Amino acid sequence: MNKKIGKSKVMEKEEQVMSVVANLERPCTISESIMQSCKEVKDMREGRIPKRSLNDLFANIEKWNKEEER
């Protein structure tokens, strides 16, 4: 029974460390990202910025992957 408690504490500690690392790598919070995406969609619908397609997204992902490989 003690082993289970010890393992869960280790898991909790690892999760905390992973959370800290994720927060350091993430430039903004999830809610900020969602709000920014909603604003972009609104601007696209109102014609303030050009609309983007799924193909544009895939092209950007490929571009980002190539940049990271360098």
N, C-alpha and C positions, 0 to 999 in steps of 0.2 A: 504494500500500500504506500509506503514511503517513496518507493521508486517512482510510482506514478506522479506523485506530487513533485518530486525532484525534476522529472522530465517535463512536466507542464511549466515549471518555473524557468527551465532552460529555454523552452519554446517561446515563452512570453518575452524573455530577454532578447532572443534572436529576432522576434517580431518587432520589438521596440527599436533595435538597431537597424533593421531593414526599413522601418518607417522613417527614421532619422535620415538615412541615406536617400530615400526617395524624396523627402522634403528638400534636401540639399540640391538634388538634380532637377527638381520641378521648378520652373521659373514663376509659376503662380499656382494658386489653389484650384481645386476642381471647380468650385462654384464660380471663380473668376473666369476660368476658361469657358464654362458654359455661357456665362453672361456675354463674353466677348463673341462667341459663336452666334448667339442670338442677335446681337447688334449687327454682325456681318450679314446674316440672312436678311434682316430688315433693310439694310443698306442695299443689298442686291435686289430685293423686290422693288425698292423705290428708285432704282437705277443710278444710285450714287457710286457704286462700284460694279465692275463687270461680273456677270454670273460665271460660276465655275462648274464644270461637269465632273462626273466621276472619273473620266479619262484624264482630266487635269490633275486630279488627286493622285492617281496612279503614276502619272509622269513626275509629279513632285516627289513622291515616295522613292521612285527609282533614282532621281537626282540626289536626294538626301543620302540614300544608301551609298552612291558612288562617292559623294563628298566625305562620308565617314570612313570609307575604305582608304582614303589617302592619308 
